[in-house]
Amino acid sequence: MRDRRQSMMALDLVGAIAPLLFLIASYLRSIELIYFITLTQASIASLYEPCRSSILPLMVKEDENLRLATTLTGIAWSVMASIGSGLGGYFVAEYGMTACFVLDSTSYVMSAFLLYRIGGEWKVLSNRDSNHDDGESIRNQIENMIIMGWKYIVTSSFWPLVFMKSTTSLVYGGSDILNVSFAEEDPFSTQEEQSKKLGVLFLSVGLGCLIGPILFEPFTRIDKPRTVLNACVLSFILQAVGCLAMGYFRPFSLTIASTIVRSAGSSVLWIDSQVLIQLAVKPEMLGRVVAIDYGFALAAEACSAMIAGLLQDNYNVKPREVSTVMGMEALFFFMLWYCYSAFGSNAVFQTIKENSESQDSTSTLLDHSNGRKEELKRATERTKLLPHCV
């Protein structure tokens, strides 16, 4: 299994090229090239996210610290979304599109540099991985990993959690389409004003993603995973309130407030569902499970965005009405996951308990082994100090 830090660095460097290709697509006025570049960026993200999520348990061993680390990475993303979206709208309005894409490309390079500064080796080797034939083709390795990941999920007790991000993606996936519509809602606004409004809306998304986990953090405990699941379930209420309010209130200031509430809920679910998966999945299988989980979420987000666009373009449904539909979706998923939490979640909590006990025993054995090695090392050093017998 490859070092996850090195994989992330390679993906960052490849990702730095993609934003610059948009400039070529703009110069050539090629919509086909834009689709291809967008597909490339989504593919890089789908590879990067499992590496990022699965490297955390390797760096942070204690469960409580793992929850805090996962929350901090979510908060870091929220700050990035807040600052980045605001800067994006400002740069497009003031300096044009080229500066925005160059800045985006530079951020990938900075990410690769920070990963390089971390150093170390971060990979998990299971017995199955170590027994792989070195001459086995990359295609066969990928197929085997996918098959093993699927088998592991379908035979597990935590499989419903793999679809939790997908359900929230179906709710918020159309938000990007709606944000563009809301930014252009005023027919008398200029293109610069619309760019700034769009930047403010994405800034409010980042603020909501920052506020949500901070508000929920005091009420969740890693030693009581049910509190983490309850946070995920309740997050759908925030998403429903935000979407329904966005559909009812027309002033732009209230649209911003509704966006903050909606994104706060989606951020809480995204982070806490990730914590549950990290607790329930064995470390050597975590990357594969996260990849499948993230793939479902991306597919659901794309479907939601496509449906939002079709409703507006083909069926003349107004953006506010689409937002109301999203709010009703969130209420439906709240009831669905509430039933799972109340009647079907005991098995996954038992799995989490068994994994925690297994990791504790493994850590104890490793500590004992390291202690024996130190004793042997000290004994060897004392032997070297004894006078040689003639």
C-alpha positions as a Markdown table, in Angstrom:
| # | Residue | x | y | z |
|---|---|---|---|---|
| 1 | Met | 0.0 | 0.0 | 0.0 |
| 2 | Arg | 1.4 | 3.4 | -1.0 |
| 3 | Asp | 2.4 | 6.1 | 1.5 |
| 4 | Arg | -0.7 | 8.3 | 1.8 |
| 5 | Arg | 1.3 | 11.5 | 2.3 |
| 6 | Gln | 3.2 | 10.9 | -0.9 |
| 7 | Ser | 0.0 | 10.1 | -2.7 |
| 8 | Met | -1.5 | 13.4 | -1.5 |
| 9 | Met | 1.5 | 15.3 | -2.6 |
| 10 | Ala | 1.4 | 13.8 | -6.1 |
| 11 | Leu | -2.3 | 14.6 | -6.4 |
| 12 | Asp | -1.7 | 18.2 | -5.2 |
| 13 | Leu | 0.9 | 18.7 | -7.9 |
| 14 | Val | -1.4 | 17.3 | -10.6 |
| 15 | Gly | -4.2 | 19.4 | -9.2 |
| 16 | Ala | -2.2 | 22.5 | -9.6 |
| 17 | Ile | -2.2 | 22.1 | -13.4 |
| 18 | Ala | -6.0 | 21.8 | -13.7 |
| 19 | Pro | -7.0 | 25.4 | -12.8 |
| 20 | Leu | -4.5 | 26.7 | -15.4 |
| 21 | Leu | -6.1 | 24.5 | -18.1 |
| 22 | Phe | -9.4 | 26.5 | -17.6 |
| 23 | Leu | -7.5 | 29.5 | -19.0 |
| 24 | Ile | -6.8 | 27.5 | -22.2 |
| 25 | Ala | -10.4 | 26.4 | -22.3 |
| 26 | Ser | -11.6 | 30.0 | -22.0 |
| 27 | Tyr | -9.2 | 31.1 | -24.7 |
| 28 | Leu | -10.4 | 28.3 | -27.1 |
| 29 | Arg | -14.0 | 28.8 | -26.0 |
| 30 | Ser | -14.3 | 25.1 | -25.7 |
| 31 | Ile | -17.2 | 23.8 | -23.5 |
| 32 | Glu | -16.0 | 20.2 | -24.1 |
| 33 | Leu | -12.6 | 21.1 | -22.6 |
| 34 | Ile | -14.2 | 22.7 | -19.6 |
| 35 | Tyr | -16.2 | 19.4 | -19.0 |
| 36 | Phe | -13.0 | 17.4 | -19.3 |
| 37 | Ile | -11.1 | 19.6 | -16.8 |
| 38 | Thr | -14.0 | 19.5 | -14.4 |
| 39 | Leu | -14.0 | 15.7 | -14.6 |
| 40 | Thr | -10.3 | 15.7 | -14.0 |
| 41 | Gln | -10.6 | 17.9 | -10.9 |
| 42 | Ala | -13.4 | 15.7 | -9.5 |
| 43 | Ser | -11.4 | 12.6 | -10.1 |
| 44 | Ile | -8.4 | 14.1 | -8.2 |
| 45 | Ala | -10.7 | 15.1 | -5.4 |
| 46 | Ser | -12.2 | 11.6 | -5.2 |
| 47 | Leu | -8.7 | 10.2 | -4.8 |
| 48 | Tyr | -7.4 | 12.9 | -2.5 |
| 49 | Glu | -10.2 | 12.8 | 0.1 |
| 50 | Pro | -9.8 | 9.1 | 1.1 |
| 51 | Cys | -6.1 | 9.6 | 1.5 |
| 52 | Arg | -6.7 | 12.7 | 3.7 |
| 53 | Ser | -9.4 | 11.0 | 5.8 |
| 54 | Ser | -7.5 | 7.8 | 6.3 |
| 55 | Ile | -4.2 | 9.4 | 7.2 |
| 56 | Leu | -5.7 | 11.0 | 10.3 |
| 57 | Pro | -6.0 | 7.8 | 12.3 |
| 58 | Leu | -2.4 | 7.0 | 11.6 |
| 59 | Met | -1.3 | 10.4 | 12.9 |
| 60 | Val | -3.7 | 10.6 | 15.9 |
| 61 | Lys | -4.0 | 7.4 | 17.9 |
| 62 | Glu | -6.4 | 8.3 | 20.8 |
| 63 | Asp | -10.1 | 8.3 | 19.9 |
| 64 | Glu | -10.9 | 11.6 | 21.6 |
| 65 | Asn | -8.0 | 13.4 | 19.9 |
| 66 | Leu | -9.1 | 11.8 | 16.6 |
| 67 | Arg | -12.5 | 13.4 | 16.9 |
| 68 | Leu | -10.9 | 16.7 | 17.6 |
| 69 | Ala | -8.5 | 16.3 | 14.7 |
| 70 | Thr | -11.4 | 15.4 | 12.3 |
| 71 | Thr | -13.3 | 18.5 | 13.6 |
| 72 | Leu | -10.3 | 20.7 | 13.1 |
| 73 | Thr | -9.8 | 19.5 | 9.5 |
| 74 | Gly | -13.4 | 20.4 | 8.9 |
| 75 | Ile | -13.0 | 23.8 | 10.4 |
| 76 | Ala | -9.9 | 24.3 | 8.3 |
| 77 | Trp | -11.9 | 23.5 | 5.2 |
| 78 | Ser | -14.6 | 26.0 | 6.4 |
| 79 | Val | -12.0 | 28.8 | 6.8 |
| 80 | Met | -10.7 | 27.9 | 3.4 |
| 81 | Ala | -14.2 | 28.1 | 1.9 |
| 82 | Ser | -15.0 | 31.4 | 3.6 |
| 83 | Ile | -11.7 | 33.1 | 2.7 |
| 84 | Gly | -11.3 | 31.4 | -0.7 |
| 85 | Ser | -14.8 | 32.1 | -1.9 |
| 86 | Gly | -14.7 | 35.7 | -0.7 |
| 87 | Leu | -11.3 | 36.2 | -2.4 |
| 88 | Gly | -12.6 | 34.5 | -5.5 |
| 89 | Gly | -15.5 | 36.9 | -5.9 |
| 90 | Tyr | -13.2 | 39.9 | -5.2 |
| 91 | Phe | -10.5 | 38.8 | -7.6 |
| 92 | Val | -12.9 | 38.1 | -10.4 |
| 93 | Ala | -14.6 | 41.5 | -9.9 |
| 94 | Glu | -11.3 | 43.5 | -9.5 |
| 95 | Tyr | -8.6 | 41.6 | -11.5 |
| 96 | Gly | -10.4 | 39.3 | -13.8 |
| 97 | Met | -10.7 | 35.5 | -14.2 |
| 98 | Thr | -7.0 | 34.8 | -14.8 |
| 99 | Ala | -5.9 | 36.0 | -11.4 |
| 100 | Cys | -8.4 | 33.7 | -9.7 |
| 101 | Phe | -7.2 | 30.6 | -11.5 |
| 102 | Val | -3.6 | 31.4 | -10.9 |
| 103 | Leu | -4.3 | 31.8 | -7.2 |
| 104 | Asp | -6.1 | 28.5 | -7.2 |
| 105 | Ser | -3.2 | 26.7 | -8.8 |
| 106 | Thr | -0.8 | 28.3 | -6.3 |
| 107 | Ser | -2.9 | 26.9 | -3.4 |
| 108 | Tyr | -2.3 | 23.3 | -4.6 |
| 109 | Val | 1.4 | 23.9 | -4.7 |
| 110 | Met | 1.4 | 25.3 | -1.1 |
| 111 | Ser | -0.6 | 22.2 | 0.0 |
| 112 | Ala | 2.1 | 19.9 | -1.5 |
| 113 | Phe | 4.8 | 21.9 | 0.3 |
| 114 | Leu | 3.1 | 21.6 | 3.7 |
| 115 | Leu | 2.7 | 17.9 | 3.2 |
| 116 | Tyr | 6.4 | 17.6 | 2.3 |
| 117 | Arg | 7.2 | 19.4 | 5.6 |
| 118 | Ile | 5.3 | 16.8 | 7.6 |
| 119 | Gly | 7.8 | 14.1 | 6.7 |
| 120 | Gly | 7.6 | 10.5 | 7.8 |
| 121 | Glu | 6.0 | 7.4 | 6.4 |
| 122 | Trp | 2.2 | 7.0 | 6.6 |
| 123 | Lys | 0.8 | 3.7 | 5.4 |
| 124 | Val | -0.9 | 0.7 | 6.7 |
| 125 | Leu | 0.2 | -2.8 | 5.7 |
| 126 | Ser | -2.3 | -5.7 | 6.3 |
| 127 | Asn | -1.4 | -9.3 | 5.8 |
| 128 | Arg | -3.3 | -9.3 | 2.5 |
| 129 | Asp | -1.4 | -6.3 | 1.3 |
| 130 | Ser | 2.0 | -7.8 | 2.3 |
| 131 | Asn | 1.1 | -11.0 | 0.4 |
| 132 | His | 0.4 | -9.3 | -2.9 |
| 133 | Asp | 2.7 | -10.3 | -5.7 |
| 134 | Asp | 5.0 | -7.5 | -6.5 |
| 135 | Gly | 4.6 | -8.3 | -10.2 |
| 136 | Glu | 0.8 | -7.9 | -10.0 |
| 137 | Ser | -0.4 | -5.2 | -12.4 |
| 138 | Ile | -1.8 | -2.0 | -11.0 |
| 139 | Arg | -5.1 | -2.7 | -12.7 |
| 140 | Asn | -5.4 | -6.0 | -10.8 |
| 141 | Gln | -4.4 | -4.4 | -7.6 |
| 142 | Ile | -7.1 | -1.7 | -8.0 |
| 143 | Glu | -9.7 | -4.3 | -8.8 |
| 144 | Asn | -8.8 | -6.4 | -5.8 |
| 145 | Met | -8.9 | -3.4 | -3.5 |
| 146 | Ile | -12.3 | -2.4 | -4.8 |
| 147 | Ile | -13.7 | -6.0 | -4.4 |
| 148 | Met | -12.3 | -6.4 | -0.9 |
| 149 | Gly | -13.7 | -3.0 | 0.0 |
| 150 | Trp | -17.1 | -3.9 | -1.2 |
| 151 | Lys | -17.0 | -7.3 | 0.5 |
| 152 | Tyr | -15.9 | -5.7 | 3.7 |
| 153 | Ile | -18.8 | -3.1 | 3.6 |
| 154 | Val | -21.6 | -5.5 | 2.7 |
| 155 | Thr | -20.7 | -8.0 | 5.4 |
| 156 | Ser | -20.3 | -5.3 | 8.1 |
| 157 | Ser | -22.7 | -3.8 | 10.6 |
| 158 | Phe | -21.8 | -0.2 | 9.7 |
| 159 | Trp | -22.9 | -0.3 | 6.0 |
| 160 | Pro | -25.7 | 2.2 | 6.5 |
| 161 | Leu | -23.2 | 4.9 | 7.5 |
| 162 | Val | -21.6 | 4.7 | 4.1 |
| 163 | Phe | -24.8 | 6.3 | 2.6 |
| 164 | Met | -25.1 | 9.0 | 5.2 |
| 165 | Lys | -23.0 | 11.6 | 3.3 |
| 166 | Ser | -24.9 | 10.7 | 0.1 |
| 167 | Thr | -28.2 | 11.7 | 1.7 |
| 168 | Thr | -26.9 | 15.1 | 2.8 |
| 169 | Ser | -25.3 | 15.5 | -0.6 |
| 170 | Leu | -28.8 | 15.0 | -2.2 |
| 171 | Val | -30.0 | 18.0 | -0.1 |
| 172 | Tyr | -27.2 | 20.5 | -0.6 |
| 173 | Gly | -26.0 | 19.4 | -4.0 |
| 174 | Gly | -28.2 | 21.8 | -5.8 |
| 175 | Ser | -27.0 | 24.8 | -3.7 |
| 176 | Asp | -24.3 | 25.8 | -6.1 |
| 177 | Ile | -26.8 | 26.1 | -8.9 |
| 178 | Leu | -29.2 | 28.0 | -6.7 |
| 179 | Asn | -26.4 | 30.4 | -5.5 |
| 180 | Val | -25.8 | 31.5 | -9.1 |
| 181 | Ser | -29.5 | 32.1 | -9.5 |
| 182 | Phe | -29.8 | 34.0 | -6.3 |
| 183 | Ala | -26.8 | 36.2 | -7.2 |
| 184 | Glu | -28.4 | 37.0 | -10.6 |
| 185 | Glu | -31.9 | 37.5 | -9.1 |
| 186 | Asp | -31.8 | 41.3 | -9.3 |
| 187 | Pro | -32.2 | 42.1 | -13.0 |
| 188 | Phe | -30.7 | 45.6 | -12.5 |
| 189 | Ser | -27.4 | 44.3 | -11.0 |
| 190 | Thr | -24.2 | 44.5 | -13.0 |
| 191 | Gln | -21.9 | 41.5 | -13.7 |
| 192 | Glu | -19.4 | 42.8 | -11.1 |
| 193 | Glu | -22.1 | 43.0 | -8.5 |
| 194 | Gln | -23.3 | 39.5 | -9.3 |
| 195 | Ser | -19.8 | 38.2 | -8.9 |
| 196 | Lys | -19.5 | 39.8 | -5.5 |
| 197 | Lys | -22.9 | 38.5 | -4.4 |
| 198 | Leu | -21.9 | 35.0 | -5.5 |
| 199 | Gly | -18.7 | 35.3 | -3.5 |
| 200 | Val | -20.7 | 36.4 | -0.5 |
| 201 | Leu | -23.0 | 33.4 | -0.8 |
| 202 | Phe | -20.0 | 31.0 | -0.9 |
| 203 | Leu | -18.5 | 32.9 | 2.0 |
| 204 | Ser | -21.7 | 32.3 | 4.0 |
| 205 | Val | -21.3 | 28.6 | 3.2 |
| 206 | Gly | -17.9 | 28.6 | 4.7 |
| 207 | Leu | -19.1 | 30.5 | 7.8 |
| 208 | Gly | -21.9 | 28.0 | 8.3 |
| 209 | Cys | -19.5 | 25.1 | 8.0 |
| 210 | Leu | -17.3 | 26.8 | 10.6 |
| 211 | Ile | -20.0 | 27.6 | 13.1 |
| 212 | Gly | -21.9 | 24.2 | 12.9 |
| 213 | Pro | -19.2 | 21.9 | 14.3 |
| 214 | Ile | -18.2 | 24.4 | 16.9 |
| 215 | Leu | -21.7 | 24.6 | 18.2 |
| 216 | Phe | -22.2 | 20.8 | 18.3 |
| 217 | Glu | -18.8 | 19.9 | 19.6 |
| 218 | Pro | -19.6 | 20.3 | 23.4 |
| 219 | Phe | -22.6 | 17.8 | 23.0 |
| 220 | Thr | -20.6 | 15.0 | 21.3 |
| 221 | Arg | -18.3 | 12.6 | 23.0 |
| 222 | Ile | -16.1 | 9.9 | 21.4 |
| 223 | Asp | -16.6 | 7.5 | 24.3 |
| 224 | Lys | -20.4 | 7.8 | 23.6 |
| 225 | Pro | -20.7 | 7.4 | 19.9 |
| 226 | Arg | -24.5 | 7.6 | 20.0 |
| 227 | Thr | -24.1 | 11.4 | 20.7 |
| 228 | Val | -22.1 | 11.6 | 17.5 |
| 229 | Leu | -24.9 | 9.8 | 15.6 |
| 230 | Asn | -27.5 | 12.0 | 17.2 |
| 231 | Ala | -25.6 | 15.1 | 16.0 |
| 232 | Cys | -25.8 | 13.7 | 12.4 |
| 233 | Val | -29.5 | 13.1 | 12.7 |
| 234 | Leu | -30.2 | 16.6 | 14.1 |
| 235 | Ser | -28.1 | 18.2 | 11.4 |
| 236 | Phe | -30.9 | 17.4 | 8.9 |
| 237 | Ile | -33.2 | 19.8 | 10.9 |
| 238 | Leu | -30.7 | 22.6 | 10.4 |
| 239 | Gln | -30.6 | 21.8 | 6.7 |
| 240 | Ala | -34.4 | 21.7 | 6.4 |
| 241 | Val | -34.8 | 25.0 | 8.3 |
| 242 | Gly | -32.1 | 26.7 | 6.1 |
| 243 | Cys | -33.5 | 25.4 | 2.8 |
| 244 | Leu | -37.2 | 26.2 | 3.7 |
| 245 | Ala | -36.3 | 29.7 | 4.9 |
| 246 | Met | -34.3 | 30.3 | 1.7 |
| 247 | Gly | -37.3 | 29.3 | -0.3 |
| 248 | Tyr | -39.7 | 31.7 | 1.6 |
| 249 | Phe | -37.6 | 34.8 | 2.3 |
| 250 | Arg | -36.5 | 36.9 | -0.7 |
| 251 | Pro | -34.2 | 39.6 | 0.7 |
| 252 | Phe | -30.6 | 38.8 | -0.1 |
| 253 | Ser | -29.5 | 39.3 | 3.6 |
| 254 | Leu | -32.0 | 36.6 | 4.7 |
| 255 | Thr | -30.7 | 34.4 | 1.9 |
| 256 | Ile | -27.2 | 34.7 | 3.4 |
| 257 | Ala | -28.6 | 33.8 | 6.9 |
| 258 | Ser | -30.5 | 30.8 | 5.5 |
| 259 | Thr | -27.3 | 29.6 | 3.7 |
| 260 | Ile | -25.3 | 29.8 | 6.9 |
| 261 | Val | -27.9 | 27.7 | 8.8 |
| 262 | Arg | -28.2 | 25.1 | 6.0 |
| 263 | Ser | -24.4 | 24.7 | 5.6 |
| 264 | Ala | -23.9 | 24.5 | 9.3 |
| 265 | Gly | -26.1 | 21.3 | 9.3 |
| 266 | Ser | -24.4 | 19.8 | 6.3 |
| 267 | Ser | -20.9 | 20.4 | 7.9 |
| 268 | Val | -21.9 | 18.8 | 11.2 |
| 269 | Leu | -23.1 | 15.7 | 9.3 |
| 270 | Trp | -20.1 | 15.5 | 7.1 |
| 271 | Ile | -17.6 | 15.7 | 10.0 |
| 272 | Asp | -19.4 | 13.5 | 12.5 |
| 273 | Ser | -20.3 | 10.8 | 10.0 |
| 274 | Gln | -16.6 | 10.7 | 9.1 |
| 275 | Val | -15.8 | 10.2 | 12.8 |
| 276 | Leu | -18.2 | 7.3 | 13.0 |
| 277 | Ile | -16.7 | 5.6 | 10.0 |
| 278 | Gln | -13.2 | 6.1 | 11.4 |
| 279 | Leu | -14.3 | 4.4 | 14.6 |
| 280 | Ala | -16.1 | 1.5 | 13.0 |
| 281 | Val | -13.7 | 0.6 | 10.2 |
| 282 | Lys | -10.4 | -1.2 | 10.6 |
| 283 | Pro | -7.4 | 1.0 | 9.8 |
| 284 | Glu | -6.2 | -1.2 | 6.9 |
| 285 | Met | -9.6 | -1.0 | 5.3 |
| 286 | Leu | -10.3 | 2.7 | 6.0 |
| 287 | Gly | -9.0 | 4.1 | 2.8 |
| 288 | Arg | -11.1 | 1.8 | 0.7 |
| 289 | Val | -14.3 | 2.4 | 2.7 |
| 290 | Val | -13.8 | 6.2 | 2.6 |
| 291 | Ala | -13.2 | 6.1 | -1.2 |
| 292 | Ile | -16.5 | 4.3 | -1.7 |
| 293 | Asp | -18.3 | 6.6 | 0.8 |
| 294 | Tyr | -16.9 | 9.7 | -0.9 |
| 295 | Gly | -17.8 | 8.3 | -4.4 |
| 296 | Phe | -21.4 | 7.8 | -3.4 |
| 297 | Ala | -21.4 | 11.4 | -1.9 |
| 298 | Leu | -20.0 | 12.9 | -5.1 |
| 299 | Ala | -22.5 | 11.0 | -7.3 |
| 300 | Ala | -25.4 | 12.1 | -5.1 |
| 301 | Glu | -24.2 | 15.7 | -5.2 |
| 302 | Ala | -23.9 | 15.6 | -9.0 |
| 303 | Cys | -27.4 | 14.2 | -9.3 |
| 304 | Ser | -28.8 | 16.9 | -7.0 |
| 305 | Ala | -27.2 | 19.6 | -9.0 |
| 306 | Met | -28.4 | 18.2 | -12.3 |
| 307 | Ile | -32.0 | 17.9 | -11.0 |
| 308 | Ala | -31.9 | 21.5 | -9.7 |
| 309 | Gly | -30.7 | 22.7 | -13.1 |
| 310 | Leu | -33.3 | 20.6 | -15.0 |
| 311 | Leu | -36.2 | 21.8 | -12.7 |
| 312 | Gln | -35.3 | 25.5 | -13.5 |
| 313 | Asp | -34.5 | 25.1 | -17.2 |
| 314 | Asn | -36.9 | 22.5 | -18.4 |
| 315 | Tyr | -39.8 | 22.8 | -16.0 |
| 316 | Asn | -39.6 | 26.6 | -15.2 |
| 317 | Val | -39.5 | 25.9 | -11.5 |
| 318 | Lys | -38.3 | 29.0 | -9.6 |
| 319 | Pro | -35.1 | 28.8 | -7.6 |
| 320 | Arg | -36.9 | 29.6 | -4.4 |
| 321 | Glu | -39.3 | 26.7 | -5.1 |
| 322 | Val | -36.3 | 24.3 | -5.7 |
| 323 | Ser | -34.9 | 25.4 | -2.3 |
| 324 | Thr | -38.3 | 24.4 | -0.7 |
| 325 | Val | -38.1 | 21.0 | -2.4 |
| 326 | Met | -34.6 | 20.6 | -0.9 |
| 327 | Gly | -36.0 | 21.5 | 2.6 |
| 328 | Met | -38.6 | 18.8 | 2.2 |
| 329 | Glu | -35.9 | 16.3 | 1.2 |
| 330 | Ala | -34.0 | 17.2 | 4.4 |
| 331 | Leu | -37.1 | 16.5 | 6.5 |
| 332 | Phe | -37.6 | 13.1 | 4.9 |
| 333 | Phe | -33.9 | 12.1 | 5.5 |
| 334 | Phe | -34.3 | 13.3 | 9.1 |
| 335 | Met | -37.1 | 10.9 | 9.7 |
| 336 | Leu | -35.2 | 8.1 | 7.9 |
| 337 | Trp | -32.0 | 8.5 | 10.0 |
| 338 | Tyr | -34.0 | 9.0 | 13.2 |
| 339 | Cys | -35.6 | 5.6 | 12.6 |
| 340 | Tyr | -32.1 | 4.1 | 12.0 |
| 341 | Ser | -30.7 | 5.7 | 15.2 |
| 342 | Ala | -33.6 | 4.5 | 17.3 |
| 343 | Phe | -34.0 | 1.0 | 16.0 |
| 344 | Gly | -31.0 | -0.1 | 13.9 |
| 345 | Ser | -27.8 | 1.4 | 15.3 |
| 346 | Asn | -27.0 | -0.9 | 18.2 |
| 347 | Ala | -24.9 | -3.3 | 15.9 |
| 348 | Val | -22.6 | -0.5 | 14.7 |
| 349 | Phe | -22.0 | 0.7 | 18.3 |
| 350 | Gln | -21.0 | -2.9 | 19.2 |
| 351 | Thr | -18.6 | -2.9 | 16.3 |
| 352 | Ile | -17.1 | 0.4 | 17.5 |
| 353 | Lys | -16.7 | -1.0 | 21.0 |
| 354 | Glu | -14.9 | -4.1 | 19.7 |
| 355 | Asn | -12.6 | -2.1 | 17.4 |
| 356 | Ser | -11.7 | 0.1 | 20.4 |
| 357 | Glu | -10.9 | -2.8 | 22.6 |
| 358 | Ser | -8.9 | -4.5 | 19.8 |
| 359 | Gln | -6.8 | -1.3 | 19.2 |
| 360 | Asp | -6.2 | -1.0 | 23.0 |
| 361 | Ser | -4.9 | -4.5 | 23.2 |
| 362 | Thr | -2.7 | -4.0 | 20.2 |
| 363 | Ser | -1.3 | -0.8 | 21.7 |
| 364 | Thr | -0.6 | -2.7 | 25.0 |
| 365 | Leu | 1.2 | -5.5 | 23.1 |
| 366 | Leu | 3.3 | -2.9 | 21.2 |
| 367 | Asp | 4.2 | -1.1 | 24.3 |
| 368 | His | 5.2 | -4.4 | 26.0 |
| 369 | Ser | 7.3 | -5.3 | 22.9 |
| 370 | Asn | 9.0 | -1.9 | 22.8 |
| 371 | Gly | 9.7 | -2.2 | 26.6 |
| 372 | Arg | 11.4 | -5.6 | 26.0 |
| 373 | Lys | 13.5 | -4.2 | 23.2 |
| 374 | Glu | 14.6 | -1.4 | 25.5 |
| 375 | Glu | 15.5 | -3.9 | 28.2 |
| 376 | Leu | 17.5 | -6.0 | 25.8 |
| 377 | Lys | 19.3 | -2.9 | 24.4 |
| 378 | Arg | 20.3 | -1.8 | 27.9 |
| 379 | Ala | 21.4 | -5.3 | 28.8 |
| 380 | Thr | 23.6 | -5.4 | 25.7 |
| 381 | Glu | 25.2 | -2.1 | 26.5 |
| 382 | Arg | 25.9 | -3.3 | 30.0 |
| 383 | Thr | 27.6 | -6.4 | 28.6 |
| 384 | Lys | 29.8 | -4.3 | 26.4 |
| 385 | Leu | 31.0 | -2.4 | 29.5 |
| 386 | Leu | 32.1 | -5.7 | 31.3 |
| 387 | Pro | 35.9 | -6.5 | 31.2 |
| 388 | His | 36.7 | -9.2 | 28.6 |
| 389 | Cys | 37.7 | -12.6 | 30.1 |
| 390 | Val | 41.2 | -13.8 | 28.9 |
